[in-house]
């Protein structure tokens, strides 16, 4: 391909603050397990003081995906917003260090860099509590038109619909991408996010979005059904590629209505599921940009997801380009229940 | 025991910035593998820009040990110095969150909070590059006399001898501890550190230090010998308890000259050895403070070390109090070569 970048991501620029906790702590703090809740600065301080010792790691859904694509050896770029503080430095460093083009300059005014307080329970599920900080000021002026035109795929996160000023920016970026003959991909991000922005997401999927990433529950909410097969069929009529993750069952790719089952890969010990969907998207998008057959794209997604859930943190610790699909063991449970 | 705290630690307050790298990168950057090098702010910026994506986790040798003791359920307190910046907040949060008494107030002037750029090679060894920042301003005024008197054990790190103003503080704390009838423990920290401060370390070990922590190489450097048995004997004449770690061979406790071999515990996959010695010290000191037999103290040390080397980061991710010595598998290599 003659484009400068394989994938350009636009998303929240977040540093994750990850701590272990038990289920009682989630109850005490009234945190819904497995979801993402937006919190204000006061709640962020209170929750941080209450939670256990943590590690910090750069995060943000689409940002994680871009890091994964670069880790596969792909050409990725990122647009987001940070403050000129220590966490902002950490975020930008981690993008550039893995090879993502990231020209984000930290603002010296306004709110602090976004952080997500992530609580990991013994079942390896993560519950995210996100203070968006300066990321909530993302606006059309942050979108570099030329960068969009030079990128084979544009990838946006549903979470940005929580940021009022970002919606215009994303719609503008999507139009620019399509006008340049490029592809537009969207992640539905989170079931609660689908509930909050249901009608807009429906119109995006029926409209500019060409490739959709969702997990099973998000897709069911999008189409307001309990029947996953019905949702698969409907998705097939609206996007050219649907990518639906099913946890340990693997994933389903829907290629112009045709279903391709992708197995999950076996993981010795699932430690922290943070970033699983993001890294799955990295594998699939990287494969698409490299022109690989879709089945192989899906398996790259499974491979990247398996790596990231085997340790704490939302991004690969092992360069993904070094992993080999043929070495991966298919999880025995994959599609068994189908 | 009637003291308020089991162990009071005085040490550098550092946030670790941990990245994977290959051996070529260490060569390119002229970094000696396995050691700790002090760097200035300029070098810290240059090295950070050159290194890969990282995660941040609170560190500092003695601080890690205090976190380990609290994780075992012991009463630990810490004295150190941070700036009122984001990394300073992270450091203090992580101490308090695990239950360490830490009254450190971030300074609003002076250098930034200390950080250590830690490069982990595929052999799981860590090479540390530490910018001490405000931690280099630790001074006698930071030592709370009452806190020292109320703590059964005082634990200091050899690294503090790199901080000119801290030496007086540590000598004062040691005298205060002994005058109150408490015990004084020291870690030799690092072979290069032993070389830098050889004569002072010899006089500390022959003098106020009652319990010494060292690894094999540090002990050999201290006594300027190649014969570990000779070093064990000499150590036995100078301290009432010597604790010498031997990597996969386990460790040797020297109880008033009597040798007690302690096995290492088996680890599925050694990921990052950062904090191994610190957590070994946590297990031993916790056991001593609780009045356990020395063999059991040593095994608690092995248990804590095995936990911390199985993941990235210098502090336990699993509460140590939940681990069970009897569940641990002894590493087959332990003491085999003896």
Interface residues (C-beta under 8 A of the other chain):
Chain A: X19 X20 X48 X49 X51 X52 X53 X54 X55 X56 X57 X58 X67 X85 X86 X87 X90 X93 X94 X95 X97 X98 X112 X268 X271 X311 X312 X313 X315 X317 X318
Chain B: X19 X20 X48 X49 X51 X52 X53 X54 X55 X56 X57 X58 X67 X85 X86 X87 X90 X93 X94 X95 X97 X98 X112 X268 X271 X311 X312 X313 X315 X317 X318
